[in-house]
Each structure stands twice: as structure tokens, then as C-alpha cells.
Amino acid sequence: MRIVLSARVEAELERHFAYGVGKFGRLVAERTFRRVRRFLFESLAAYPRIGVYLSGRDVYEAVIPRTPFVTFYRIDTATDTLTVVAFFHYAQDRETEWGKR
């Protein structure tokens, strides 16, 4: 399955990484984001339905193991594509940040 990151997710990854470097140092941030990328590009590619399906938003939600992050994604079976549409720190107010639907 092909994995695509939305522009919003790419920006959020950069923002969270920069924050992690500033707060915890480059080594810890790099280790954490290696886990994030491995989950996004390896685990989701192999097991796309690993997350919990949220029918109200038509997305899957998955907590990224051993990180403080949560991701939301959609699966298009016709094109065999998984699009990551949102990425949050678990403590963020997702409704305010992502908007209510």
C-alpha cells in the first residue's frame, strides 16, 4: 500500500520535531521520529486497518506506539493508497485543532 502524507501532516511533523529538539535534544527527537516514520511508512503499509475506524469522520485513528503521538488516516482501496490526514500530540485538543464535524 502506498502511503501519502498530507501537507498539513508534513508541517505538523516538522513542527513537533523542532519542538522535541528544543525540549529534549536532537538525539531523543530523532529517536522518537524514527519510530513515527517507521509506524507511518512500514506498519501502516503492512497493516492499514490497525487503527480504530471513526465513521463520523470516515478516518482511522491510531496511537503511534512508544511515542506521544496520534495519527488519523483514510484508506482508498481503489488506488491502494493510505493518506495520513492529521497528526497530533496526544495532549492536544483534537476537536479544536482539527475542527468539529
C-alpha positions in Angstrom: 0.0 0.0 0.0 1.3 3.5 -0.9 1.5 6.0 2.0 0.9 9.7 1.4 1.3 12.4 3.9 -1.0 15.5 3.6 0.8 18.9 3.5 -0.7 19.6 6.9 0.8 16.4 8.3 4.2 17.2 6.9 4.1 20.6 8.5 3.0 19.1 11.8 5.8 16.6 11.7 8.4 19.3 11.2 6.8 21.5 14.0 6.7 18.7 16.5 10.2 17.6 15.6 11.6 21.1 16.2 9.8 21.3 19.5 11.2 18.0 20.5 14.8 19.1 19.6 14.3 22.2 21.7 12.8 20.5 24.7 14.5 17.1 24.8 17.5 17.4 22.5 18.3 16.2 19.0 19.1 12.6 19.9 15.7 12.0 21.7 13.7 13.8 19.0 15.4 11.8 16.2 14.8 8.5 18.0 11.1 9.4 18.5 10.6 10.5 15.0 12.3 7.4 13.6 9.5 5.5 15.4 6.9 7.8 14.0 8.2 7.3 10.4 8.6 3.6 10.8 5.0 3.4 12.0 3.6 5.6 9.2 5.6 4.0 6.3 6.1 0.4 7.5 3.4 -0.6 10.0 0.5 1.2 8.3 1.6 0.0 4.9 1.6 -3.6 6.1 -1.4 -3.3 8.4 -3.6 -0.4 7.2 -6.6 -1.3 9.4 -4.5 -1.3 12.6 -6.3 1.8 13.8 -9.8 2.3 15.1 -12.3 3.3 12.4 -14.3 6.5 13.2 -17.3 6.5 11.0 -18.3 10.1 11.8 -15.1 11.4 10.2 -14.5 8.5 7.8 -11.0 8.1 9.1 -9.0 5.6 11.1 -7.3 6.7 14.3 -4.0 5.1 15.5 -1.8 5.8 18.5 1.8 5.5 17.5 3.5 3.1 19.9 6.3 4.4 22.2 5.6 8.0 21.2 3.2 10.7 22.4 1.5 10.9 19.0 -1.8 10.0 17.4 -2.5 9.9 13.7 -5.6 9.9 11.5 -5.7 8.4 8.1 -8.0 7.4 5.2 -7.7 4.3 3.0 -8.6 4.3 -0.7 -8.8 0.7 -1.7 -9.4 1.6 -5.4 -5.9 3.2 -5.6 -4.3 1.1 -2.8 -3.4 4.4 -1.1 -3.4 5.4 2.6 -3.4 9.1 3.2 -2.4 10.4 6.6 -4.6 13.4 7.1 -3.8 14.5 10.7 -1.1 14.2 13.2 -1.4 15.3 16.9 0.4 15.1 20.2 -1.9 13.0 22.4 -2.4 16.0 24.8 -3.7 18.4 22.0 -7.4 19.2 21.9 -8.1 17.5 18.6 -11.6 18.9 18.2 -10.3 22.5 18.4 -7.2 21.9 16.3 -8.9 19.8 13.6 -12.4 21.4 13.8 -15.6 19.8 14.7 -17.6 17.8 12.1 
